[in-house]
Amino acid sequence: MSGVPQRPAGLDISRATPADWPVIRGWAADEGWNPGLADGVSFFAQDPEGLFLGRIGGEPVSAVSVVNYGDAYAFLGCYLVRPDLRGLGHGIATWKAGLAHAGGRTVGLDGVVAQQGNYRKSGFELAHRTVRFTGIATGGAVGPTADGVVPVEGDIAPLVAYDSACYPADRPRFLASWLTTEGHVVRARVVDGRVTGYGVLREGLDMPRIGPLFADTPDDARGLFDALAPAGRPVGLDVPASNPAAVALAEGRGLVPGFETARMYTGPVRAFAEERVFGVTTLELG
């Protein structure tokens, strides 16, 4: 991208507010990402200063989110430029402003595969592919609550503790929003009083989404998936291709692969139980 000015003339980059979210969500929808209807609430709950918007003459033209989790980890998403203004340097300038917010943290992203080369130039290295599986779930007792799968109401502390083993950072602030947002359906599997997995279903612009889907075993994951998947409606699940059991679950329930992204990091991340990740939370927040 040599020769592109760091800040194109007239481009003003500032932190986005919740009032800006519909614009960003609309751009994401146009790219086929199918964001959840209420995802923005949890973006801002986790990091109110983590979304950036570029404007020219007050009109939005570019966006990026860099949401910080603690002192060691951040996640980049919503990297978007209005189609009629691409290739003019607005995106990379907004990208740089967002990355500065992460400071010295390791940054993760789920980016489109075609851009892997460009992400490498910014210091990102491939960890695994993430594949979106979609379809009307079949092959299981979809709808009825599976054995040991219970609604989550009230105390979310056990799920926050479980989540910390399945993600590269603790994220209690995010989960306090994600697990209680109106319209989000939360289920946990509990065996002998111990949480062995949990999942969340939320409405998206195109179809409902399940994410995260974290579980100790494939049986735990199947029970949760079957309890969450809406009967007779398509559902989406973003599956790390590095987990064969997760791929097998999606395929076994009749979902088909489509949209694909590359999970990449700028450096080392805290060890977590990758084998428990059957569905990532979101492509925008990791």
C-alpha positions in Angstrom: 0.0 0.0 0.0 3.0 2.2 -0.6 2.2 5.8 -1.7 -1.2 5.9 0.2 -1.2 8.8 2.7 -1.7 7.8 6.3 -4.7 10.1 6.7 -6.4 11.0 3.4 -7.4 14.6 3.1 -10.8 15.4 4.7 -10.9 12.1 6.6 -11.9 12.5 10.3 -11.5 9.4 12.5 -13.2 9.4 15.9 -14.7 6.9 18.3 -18.0 5.5 17.3 -21.0 5.7 19.6 -24.0 3.4 20.0 -25.9 5.7 17.7 -23.4 4.8 14.9 -23.9 1.1 15.3 -26.8 0.8 12.7 -24.5 2.1 10.0 -21.7 -0.3 10.9 -24.1 -3.2 11.2 -25.6 -2.4 7.8 -22.2 -2.4 6.1 -21.5 -5.8 7.8 -24.8 -7.2 6.6 -24.0 -6.0 3.0 -20.8 -8.1 3.2 -22.7 -11.2 4.3 -21.5 -11.3 7.9 -25.1 -11.5 9.3 -24.5 -9.7 12.6 -26.8 -10.3 15.5 -29.5 -7.8 16.0 -28.2 -6.7 19.4 -24.5 -7.4 19.0 -23.6 -3.7 19.3 -24.8 -3.6 22.9 -22.2 -6.1 24.0 -19.4 -4.4 21.9 -19.9 -1.2 23.8 -20.4 -2.9 27.1 -17.0 -4.6 26.8 -15.1 -1.5 25.5 -17.0 1.7 25.0 -13.9 3.2 23.3 -13.2 0.3 21.0 -15.2 1.2 17.8 -13.9 3.8 15.3 -15.6 5.5 12.4 -14.0 7.5 9.6 -16.1 10.4 8.2 -15.7 12.8 5.3 -17.8 15.9 5.7 -19.7 14.2 8.5 -20.7 11.2 6.4 -19.5 7.7 7.6 -17.0 6.1 5.1 -15.0 3.5 7.1 -15.1 1.6 10.4 -13.1 -0.8 12.5 -13.4 -2.2 16.0 -10.6 -3.0 18.3 -12.1 -4.3 21.6 -9.7 -4.6 24.5 -9.9 -7.5 26.9 -7.8 -6.9 30.0 -4.1 -5.9 29.6 -2.9 -8.7 27.2 -5.5 -9.3 24.5 -7.7 -7.4 22.0 -9.8 -8.4 19.1 -10.2 -6.6 15.8 -13.4 -6.7 13.7 -15.9 -4.6 11.7 -13.1 -3.6 9.3 -15.3 -1.9 6.6 -15.1 0.7 4.0 -18.1 2.1 2.0 -17.8 0.3 -1.4 -17.7 3.5 -3.5 -14.7 4.8 -1.6 -12.5 1.8 -1.4 -8.9 1.9 -2.5 -8.4 5.5 -1.4 -6.6 4.9 1.9 -9.6 5.5 4.2 -9.6 1.9 5.4 -6.0 1.6 6.3 -6.0 4.9 8.1 -9.0 3.8 10.2 -7.3 0.4 10.7 -4.2 2.1 12.1 -6.2 4.3 14.4 -8.0 1.3 15.8 -4.8 -0.8 16.3 -3.3 2.1 18.3 -6.1 1.6 20.8 -4.8 -2.0 21.5 -1.4 -0.7 22.6 1.0 -3.6 23.2 -1.8 -6.2 23.5 -1.8 -9.3 21.2 -4.6 -8.7 18.7 -6.8 -11.4 17.1 -9.1 -11.2 14.1 -11.3 -13.3 11.9 -10.6 -11.9 8.4 -11.7 -12.9 5.0 -9.3 -15.4 3.5 -8.5 -13.2 0.5 -7.0 -10.6 2.8 -4.6 -12.9 4.7 -1.6 -11.5 2.8 -2.5 -8.0 3.8 -3.0 -8.9 7.4 0.4 -10.6 7.5 1.9 -7.3 6.4 0.4 -5.9 9.6 1.9 -8.6 11.7 -0.9 -11.1 11.9 -0.2 -14.9 11.5 -2.7 -17.6 10.7 -3.9 -19.8 13.6 -6.8 -21.7 11.9 -9.7 -21.3 9.5 -13.2 -20.6 10.7 -16.0 -21.9 8.6 -19.7 -20.8 8.8 -22.0 -23.7 8.7 -25.7 -23.0 8.0 -28.9 -24.8 7.3 -32.0 -26.3 9.0 -30.7 -28.6 11.7 -31.6 -32.3 11.3 -30.5 -35.6 12.8 -31.2 -34.7 16.4 -34.0 -34.0 18.8 -34.0 -30.3 17.8 -36.2 -28.2 20.0 -36.8 -30.2 23.2 -34.4 -29.6 26.0 -31.7 -32.3 26.1 -30.8 -34.3 29.2 -28.9 -32.0 31.6 -29.4 -28.9 29.5 -31.0 -26.1 31.5 -32.0 -22.4 30.9 -29.6 -20.0 32.5 -31.3 -17.5 34.7 -29.9 -15.3 37.5 -26.4 -16.2 38.5 -24.0 -16.3 35.5 -20.8 -16.7 37.5 -20.5 -20.4 36.7 -20.6 -19.6 33.0 -18.2 -16.8 33.3 -15.7 -19.2 35.0 -16.3 -21.8 32.3 -15.8 -19.3 29.5 -12.4 -18.2 30.9 -11.1 -21.7 30.1 -12.3 -21.5 26.5 -11.2 -18.0 25.4 -7.8 -16.3 25.3 -8.9 -13.7 27.9 -11.3 -13.3 30.8 -14.4 -11.3 29.7 -16.8 -10.9 32.6 -18.0 -7.5 31.4 -18.8 -8.8 27.9 -20.6 -11.8 29.2 -22.6 -9.8 31.7 -24.2 -8.2 28.6 -24.1 -11.1 26.1 -25.8 -13.5 28.5 -28.6 -11.1 29.6 -29.4 -9.2 26.4 -33.0 -9.4 25.5 -33.6 -12.0 22.8 -30.5 -14.0 23.6 -31.3 -17.6 24.6 -28.7 -19.1 27.0 -28.4 -22.8 27.8 -25.9 -24.7 29.9 -25.3 -28.4 30.3 -24.9 -29.3 34.0 -23.7 -32.8 35.1 -23.5 -33.7 38.8 -23.7 -30.0 39.6 -20.8 -29.0 37.3 -21.1 -27.0 34.1 -19.9 -29.0 31.1 -20.7 -26.5 28.4 -22.9 -23.6 27.4 -24.2 -21.9 24.3 -26.1 -18.8 23.2 -28.7 -18.4 20.4 -29.4 -14.9 19.1 -31.4 -13.5 16.1 -29.4 -12.3 13.2 -30.3 -10.2 10.2 -30.5 -13.2 7.9 -30.9 -16.1 10.3 -30.4 -17.0 14.0 -26.9 -17.6 15.1 -25.4 -19.9 17.8 -22.3 -18.5 19.5 -20.5 -19.3 21.5 -20.9 -23.0 21.7 -18.4 -24.3 24.3 -18.5 -27.8 25.6 -16.3 -30.4 27.3 -17.2 -33.2 24.9 -19.0 -33.7 21.6 -22.0 -35.2 23.5 -22.2 -32.0 25.6 -22.0 -29.9 22.5 -24.7 -31.9 20.6 -27.1 -31.6 23.6 -26.6 -27.9 23.7 -26.9 -27.5 19.9 -30.1 -29.5 19.8 -31.6 -27.5 22.6 -30.7 -24.2 20.9 -31.3 -24.8 17.2 -34.7 -23.4 16.2 -37.0 -26.1 14.8 -37.7 -25.6 11.0 -35.5 -22.5 10.6 -32.0 -22.1 9.3 -29.3 -21.5 11.8 -25.7 -20.4 11.6 -22.7 -21.7 13.5 -19.1 -20.4 13.0 -16.9 -23.4 13.5 -13.1 -23.5 14.0 -11.9 -25.9 11.3 -9.0 -26.9 13.6 -11.5 -28.8 15.8 -12.6 -31.9 13.9 -15.3 -32.7 16.5 -16.9 -29.3 15.9 -16.9 -29.9 12.1 -18.4 -33.3 12.6 -21.2 -31.8 14.8 -22.1 -29.3 12.2 -22.1 -31.8 9.4 -23.9 -34.4 11.5 -26.8 -31.9 12.0 -27.1 -31.3 8.3 -25.5 -27.9 8.1 -23.3 -27.0 5.1 -20.1 -25.0 4.9 -20.0 -21.6 3.2 -18.5 -18.3 4.3 -14.9 -18.8 5.5 -12.5 -16.6 7.5 -9.0 -16.8 8.8 -8.3 -16.6 12.6 -5.1 -14.7 12.9 -3.0 -13.2 15.8 -0.2 -10.7 16.1 1.5 -12.7 18.8 1.0 -15.4 21.5 -2.3 -15.7 23.3 -3.1 -17.3 26.6 -3.5 -21.0 26.4 -7.2 -22.1 26.3 -9.1 -25.3 25.7 -9.4 -25.1 21.9 -11.0 -28.6 21.8 -14.0 -27.2 23.7 -14.7 -24.5 21.1 -17.5 -25.9 18.9 -18.7 -22.5 17.8 -17.0 -19.1 18.2 -18.9 -16.2 19.8 -18.8 -13.8 16.8 -16.5 -13.1 14.0 -16.3 -9.5 15.2 -15.5 -10.2 18.9 -13.7 -13.6 18.7 
